[in-house]
Amino acid sequence: MTSTASSKNAISNNTASAKQAPKAAQRSPGRTREVFGKAWSNPTGKIGFVILGILVIAAVFAPLLAGQDPTVQTLSATNTKPFWLGGEGGYLFGTDALGRDVFSRVLHGLRLSLAIGVITATISAALGLILGILAGYYERFLGSFLLRIADIQFAIPFIAVGIALTAVLGPGIFNLVAVLAIWAWTLYARTIVNSVSQVRRLDFVTAARTLGASTPRIMLRHIAPSVVGPIVVLWSTSVGVTVLAESGLSLLGLGVQAPGFSLGSMLADGQTALRLSWWSVAFPGLALLLIVLAFNMIGDALRDGFNPSSAAKPHNPELT
């Protein structure tokens, strides 16, 4: 009887533990969810996500939010002030030197600037991740060669190279994205090359190599997840830098060409009539400022989220 009772208790305990195991597994969040949860709980990250969300909504729904066609020219209403400054016509951000609605143009230009920044940063991050892993894994041969190329690129000012390459390839969105993406890979590669060199010597990588795992599998399944944190942080901050670089080239007439326009090309168009319509430059510049600010704040929050030591510590009432 005693053995029967003990066996029943063991069975009930195992059943209870089996029921609790899935719940515990469900309660444990994944690494991605944990990092973004920390970033959202960070006040800086929350502000950045909110600003970015507002900008994305404004860009996606630009045709609905904009009152007028951004390319329509109303020559009878050139350089009109915003209505809250006493201007006529009910223009929220006024009009430019050609009578185009600045508010509509900011919303549509925001869409193109965000698209260029995100696409370019993603391409350069993927290229930098691949080349950085190769440079760290084959550090004696390929690594030194790639790092020397990166040093040369860092030594040359980007504006000079961007102007030269864009002048050779010709202005346009695709050429601009190609120039920015190819030039920005060095930042990612140099950031992770030392981490890759350290990870490839760890025990789990050695075990995978001993079990016969191929080199591409080791790079993708074991090394890449270990260095993806710095890549995500760099990506979030480089989007704003890329948008500024695109705006600089567009300001020089080497970026987006008419009839297309971005926030940078709006700055280039508005600088000729800055004294007559300062609002045609101020509001595109403010949109650029919000883009860079949002991505930089998100990048800082993600950096803290990937850092295990940044976890919030419990409050100790004895210390207060």
Buried (B, 14 or more C-beta within 10 A) or exposed (E): EEEEEEEEEEEEEEEEEEEEEEEEEEEEEEEEEBBBEBBBEBEBBBBBBEBBEEBBEBBBEBEEBBEBEBBEBBEEBBBBBBBEEEBEBEBBBBBBBBBBBBBBBBBBBBBBBBBBBBBBBBBBBBBBBBBBBBBBBBBEEBBEEBBEBBEEBEEEEBEEBBBEBBEEBEBBBEBBBBBBBBBBBBBBBBBBBBBBBEBBEEEEBEEBBEEEBEEEEBBEEBBBEBBBBBBBBBBBBBBBBBBBBBBBBBBBEBBBBEEBBBBBBBBBBBEEBEEEBBBBBBBBBEBBEBBBBBBBBBBBBBBBBBEEEEEEEEEEEEEE
